[in-house]
């Protein structure tokens, strides 16, 4: 990493790296979930657990109770997003 790299450029670099790491994580995760996978490493072991979650289905709620009634039970939430866009066409790592 260059010390004088602009924070926007560094953010874009990090997002590219995170995307690559996430892809690698997904592949490793898939291999560990395979039947008969070796779950013991030299320094760590994997413990696979299954949990159950319950999530509301907004579409079903709206069909049953009406969109207006469901909207009355919802609250607005603000989300701040920072998007990076490559300045030059030959730049990789566009978000």
Buried (B, 14 or more C-beta within 10 A) or exposed (E): EEEEEEEEBEBBBEBBEEEEEEEEEEEEEEEEEEEEEEEEEEEEEEEEEEEEEEEEEEEEBBEEEEEEEBEEEEEEEEEEEEEBEEEEEEEEBEE
